[in-house]
Amino acid sequence: MSHVLDRPMATVSARAAEATERARHHLLSLQHEEGWWKGELETNVTMDAEDLMLRQFVGIADDRLLAESARWIRSCQREDGTWANFYGGPADLSTTVEAYTALRMAGDPAGSPHLRRAREFILDSGGIEATRVFTRIWLALFGEWSWDRLPVLPPELVLLPHWFPLNVYDWACWARQTVVPLTIVASSRPRRPLGVSVQELRTGKPVPEPDSPLTWAGAFQRLDSVLHIAEKFPVKPLRRIALSTAEKWIVDRQEADGGWGGIQPPWVYSILALNLRGYSTRHPVLRKAIEGLEGFTIRERTEEGWVRRLEACQSPVWDTALALTALLDSGLAPDDPALVKAADWVLREEIRSEGDWQVRRGDLAPSGWAFEFANDHYPDTDDTAEVILGMRRIDHPEPHRLREVLDRAAAWTAGMQSKDGGWGAFDADNTQTLCEKLPFCDFGAVIDPPSADVTAHIVEMLAARGEGDTEPALRGVRWLLAHQEKDGSWFGRWGANHVYGTGAVVPALVAAGIPFEHKAVRAAVAWLCAHQNPDGGWGEDLRSYVDPSWIGKGVSTASQTAWALLGLLAAGERGPGVERGVDFLVRTQLPEGGWDEPHFTGTGFPGDFYINYHLYRLVFPLTALGRYVEVTKHEHAG
């Protein structure tokens, strides 16, 4: 590749040291003056299409904004007329329908070549009728789909006690924050003008037959039919109480930045719900919410003009925690001013307020960190573990203050352990699968059960604190050993996929005292070695979440190569496979010190929603190279 540095032949270790220094300088140059790091969180164009539909619905559509967003959406369309959910991925029907609708709103004629190609794919794939429920809800808002052909979401759900099946706390935090406002939207059954029609995207095919009544899916489909009848005759006093309760539930959880949960779905659906409850766009709550979306907006000038796109979320705490570890592993002094400044910012971000997690763990003192700038209701265990892993190594001028915060956060994290010994990201024991059977749940994960990657990060954190022999850590280790796949890998819930899971678990097990010779470690090493690409790197396509033939297979990327190396280095591996992986990172490094990575390697909802964390391509390779340089330096010295 012409943009990759040419280097004279030297030892792998020496070249790795040079690459580490370049990457470290580049990462330091990206630090914000307040101390944090944040890379763009790139997703797909549904964020932009739904933003345009939201603005149309609440009456704040803007011609300039519409043109800039449409320009971005067009730039993401592929030659076959479709849009995908990740770089190089298969065409996605729902994403293509939403993008098509947005471009029609922007004035693109239905007969234009690019929309004609998109429409051919849509109709061949089943039309609007075959899209996910969320897409059809957006179209129903504008009369382009019938509310009668959508699952019922009764607002009375919010009145169910915590112990009752299908109460809102049985849902994952991201799902409950979406479902509660959607109960208001669905019960209101609104219909406002879109300005265009997309009826040409309908096939006219009849509704498919329901599943067998002997299955959960079939039973809930029939229950939904009953609820549709009941919706015409609601118990009015109870309905009024439910709507009022749902409204208060939403308002109480608005964050300082105006959003909900720091992520796009609850944010936009809460705006819709409150608007339908009578809040105008001038109301302080909605004004704050709409203005807050601007903080998630990226504008860039291109040859075609300005483009505008939205981030579905922002990851400053996560990125900063990973950056701290990367810089420390690269040899930066623990008292370096950049690290101290970052630590001061992180300390200010500790969450000391109450949150939904207390429904299941009400006896825990609040602490921890969230993923985003503002998400005080939902700290998560994964971010907190990574923060502690980085912060504990910093030589801070106020060591007692640092230790007090980290001790409190570690106690909170350990207390969030689920009954089975693993950890979910946001809640404990969020494992009730019944809500997955509802007709509404055809997109994304709706519960937050323990996962190998999160559990591994927490076990590694506890071991680093000298707590590897405590009961929470031991139970976590047992959970990890019990959940190893038959092929020797681990499933990666929040990163793609088995490479991520395996690269997280092996360092955790070794840190907790599992020897290199343990059969689980040897099986993991064998799996990683077997899935190394001919170019020396590792990659795993996101299709591995739905198609097992893709597990461990994909174009080599910098972040995934780093994950594999972290696992191998932790397991004591130093052979040709490791050197080829390090050489891949050295060869593909860009002149400024980073790496090029268009492929998405982050996961939001397995099988449905994926993320390209733009800082992953830098922090993880820097961590892997730094650790390689350190171990080889000591081995050569020995």
Summary of the structure (lengths in Angstrom):
residues: 638
radius of gyration: 24.8
end to end distance: 37.2
largest distance: 80.4
contacts: 2285
relative contact order: 0.12
helix: 53%
strand: 6%
